[in-house]
């Protein structure tokens, strides 16, 4: 059974299709990177799986459960890392992790919390520093630690490499690959063609609410993917 499935999924706003007839499956341990211009339907797709929006047509399923009638259950299976990770700047990294994991019903020791942060690539000396002093990449690592602590089956990411320097982007790629090897499923909306080739196991390209291409990532190098992307959009 696929971890994620869209069946004829659609969303309209004031009679305009933001997403049209999306059919898609994503398996356990896959990293699916969804490319497309602004307004192509990437974020709408994520929001339908998150249960933030109600579909106009079709259905979104997580582990076989349709999202909207079962969003309380499906939200326990997922985590979301937006482009700007929303955390409490006055709290430290470890305090944010403790707070958000407890909201999900999990309580951990200080050593366990530190282990999650280290696993996500956050240096130990930063664990007790306030979030207001963190870079974007460091905030994302806390977001990843929260996802792991919540025992999420699926991690949704929206433009996760936007604004990251090359070193932080490379670190992020390796963390995602490690999570996938452990059986986590990652669904990522991105403009970053180079990162999609490096991190993705599958890549989709959307245009005007339609999924135009869906292929195995290693079928293309970055230059070939860029050419296909430009021809598509």
N, C-alpha and C positions, 0 to 999 in steps of 0.2 A: 504493500500500500504506500503511495507517495506521501511524503511529509506535507507537501504543499500541493494543492490542486485548484486550478481555476477552470470552471466549466461554463462556457458561453458567457463569461463574466462581462458585465457592462455597467457603465455609470454615465448618466446624463445630468447636465446642469442647464436648467432653463431650455430644454429641448435640444441642447448641443451635446454631442457625444464626446465625453472625455476619455472613455474607454469603451471599446466595441468588440464583442465576441471573442474575449480572451480565453484561449484554451492552452493550459500550461500545467506541467507536472514537474516537481522538483523532489529529488530523492534524498534520503538521509546521507549526510556527509558531503553533499554538493555545495559548491559556491556558485550561485547564479548571479551574474552581473547583467543588469538591465541598462542599456544605453539608449539615449534619445535626447532630443533638444528639450528645452523648457516647454512645458505644455504638451509633451508627447504622451503622457499618461503614466509615467513612472511612479510618481508620488501617489497618484490616485490608486494605483494597483496596491502599493504598500498599505495605504490607509484602509482599503477594503479588507485586506488580510488582518490588519490590526483591529478591525471592528470600529474604527473611527467614523466610517461612512457606511451607509446601507446601499447595497447594489440595486441598480435599476433593472438589471436582468441577470440571469444565471446565478452562480454561487461560488463562493470561496470556501475551501475546506482546509483544515489543519489536522493532520493525523486522522482523516476521515470524518471529522466533525465539521458541519457547516458553521461558519463563523457567527453570523448574526443571531441565530436562535440560541447559540451556545457560547456567546462571547465571554461569559464569566469563566467557563471551562477552558476555552482556547487561549485566553490571555495568560493563564498559568503556564502555558507551553511555550510562550514567546517572550522575547525582549526586543526593545527598539532603541537604536542609537541614531538620533537625528543628526543633521549637519552640525548643529550647535547643541552639545550635550547640556541638558538643563540639570545643574547640580547646585548645591548650596555653597556659595563662595565663602561664607563665614565658618564653614566646617572643614575639617581636614579630609583628605582622601579616604582614610580609614573610617572616619565618622560618617561620611556620606555612604560608604559601602554598608556599614552597619545599619544605618537608617533605612536605606532602600531594600536591603535584603530582609529586614524585619517586617517591612510593609508586606512583603511577599510571603511572610509566615516562617522565615528561616532565622534562627539565632545561631551565631557562631562565636567562638572564642577569639581573643585578640590575635592569637597565632594563626588561626584559620583565616581570619580576615586579611592578615598580612600575606598569607600564602596566595590568596586570590589576586591581590594586587601585584605581587611579584610574578605570578603566572601570566598576568596581562601585560607584563613588561615595565611596570612602574618601579623605579628605583626606590630602594628601601628608605633612603633619607627623605624622600618626598611623601611618604605615607602619612606623616603627622603634620605636614604643611597645609596651610589653608588653600582651598580651591581657587581663591582669588589670585593666587600666585602662579597657578598652573598655566602651561601653554595649552593650545587646542589638542595637541597630540596626547598630552598627559591626561586631559579630561576624557578623551576617548578611551584611554586605558582603564580609567575608573569605570566608564560605561561598560566596557567589556567585562571587567571584574564583576560588576553587578549582574550582568547577564549570566555569567557562569555560576555565581552564587545563588541565583534564582533557579538554577538547573533548567534553563530554557532549552527546549529542543531546537528552536528556530531563532535566529538573530536577524532582525531586519535592520538595514543600514541605509541611510539616505545621504548621498554625497560624502562618504566618510573621509576621503582623502583631500577634500577641498581645503585649501589653505595650509596643508602640511608641507614641510620642507622635505627634500628627497630622503633624508635619513629617517625621519618620522614615518614617511610613507612606506619605506622598505620594512621598517619594524612592524608596522601595521599589517603588511602583507604576510609576513612570517607568522604573526599571531593568528591571523585568519586561517592560514593553512594548518596550523597546529590544532585549532578548534575543529576544523573539518575532519582531520585525521582521528579525532576523538569522537566523531559521530554527530557533531553539531551541524545543522544546516544553516547556511548563510544566504540571504537574499539581499542584494545590494543594488540600489539605484545610483548610477554614477555618470559623469561626463568624461571620466578619466580613462581613455582608451588604453594607455600603457599599463595602468594598474589592472584593468579588466583582463588583459592578456596574461599578466603575471600572476594574478591571484585566482581568477575564475576557473572553474571546471567547465561551465557552460556560459554562453553569452547570448543575450537577446538584444535586438534592436527594435525600438518602437518608433512609429511615426503617426501623428494625429490619432492617437488612441488605439492603434492597431499594432500587434506584434508582427513585424515584417520578416524577421530572421530569428532563428533559434538553432544554435550549433555548438558543437564541442569546441572549447576554447583553443586547444592545441592544433586545430585545423588552420589557424591563421597566426601569422606574426603581427607585431604592432603596425607595421606599414600596410600590410594587406587589410587588416581590420579597419584602419583609418580610411583606406580607399573605399571599402565596402560601406562604411558608415557615411562618408560624404556622398556616395552615389545614392544611398537610401534616403537621406534626409533632404 
